[in-house]
Amino acid sequence: MMNPRYKMLGIHVIIFLAAFLLARYIMMQFVIEPTIWTTVIPLSCAWLIAPRPHVVQMQSGKEYGLKSIFSKKVFKV
């Protein structure tokens, strides 16, 4: 069984990479010559979209989850 901390970080990285690659693909459809902005804009979009790791210290131990800017609910892992 996978450690909840690594599971949370893995899900965060996968969603971040998927959002970055999707934004980069869409950006490259409209830009002919690659510049620094063809990397910076997709990175900022992915940073905004990807859920943030969220750790809460409970009496029974640490509780791991992901928190999105679109929802106040924490998705527990």
C-alpha positions in Angstrom: 0.0 0.0 0.0 1.2 3.5 -0.9 2.1 6.1 1.8 -0.7 8.8 1.8 1.9 11.6 1.6 3.5 10.2 -1.6 0.1 9.5 -3.0 -1.0 13.1 -2.5 2.2 14.4 -4.1 1.9 12.0 -7.0 -1.6 13.1 -7.8 -0.6 16.7 -7.5 2.3 16.3 -9.9 0.2 14.3 -12.4 -2.6 16.9 -12.5 0.0 19.7 -12.7 1.8 18.1 -15.7 -1.5 17.3 -17.5 -2.6 20.9 -17.1 0.7 22.2 -18.2 0.9 20.0 -21.3 -2.7 20.8 -22.3 -2.1 24.5 -21.9 1.2 24.3 -23.8 -0.4 22.4 -26.6 -3.2 24.9 -26.9 -0.7 27.8 -26.8 1.5 26.3 -29.5 -1.5 26.1 -31.8 -1.7 29.9 -31.9 2.1 30.8 -31.7 4.4 30.3 -34.6 7.8 31.1 -33.0 8.4 29.7 -29.5 9.4 32.4 -26.9 9.7 32.5 -23.1 6.0 33.3 -22.9 5.0 30.0 -24.6 6.4 28.3 -21.4 5.5 30.9 -18.7 1.8 31.2 -19.6 1.2 27.4 -19.5 3.2 27.1 -16.3 1.1 29.8 -14.6 -2.2 28.3 -15.9 -1.1 24.9 -14.5 -0.1 26.4 -11.2 -3.5 28.0 -10.9 -5.5 24.9 -12.0 -3.6 22.1 -10.1 -4.9 21.4 -6.6 -2.5 22.2 -3.7 -1.3 19.7 -1.2 -3.1 20.1 2.2 -1.9 18.6 5.4 -3.8 18.7 8.7 -2.4 17.5 12.0 -5.0 15.4 13.8 -4.9 13.6 17.1 -4.6 10.3 15.2 -1.8 11.6 12.9 -1.5 13.7 9.8 -4.3 13.8 7.3 -3.4 14.4 3.7 -5.5 15.9 1.0 -5.7 18.2 -2.0 -7.3 21.6 -2.0 -8.4 23.4 -5.2 -9.0 27.1 -5.8 -12.4 26.1 -7.4 -13.7 24.4 -4.2 -13.3 25.0 -0.5 -13.7 21.2 0.1 -10.5 19.3 0.8 -10.2 16.0 -1.2 -8.8 13.5 1.2 -6.3 10.9 0.0 
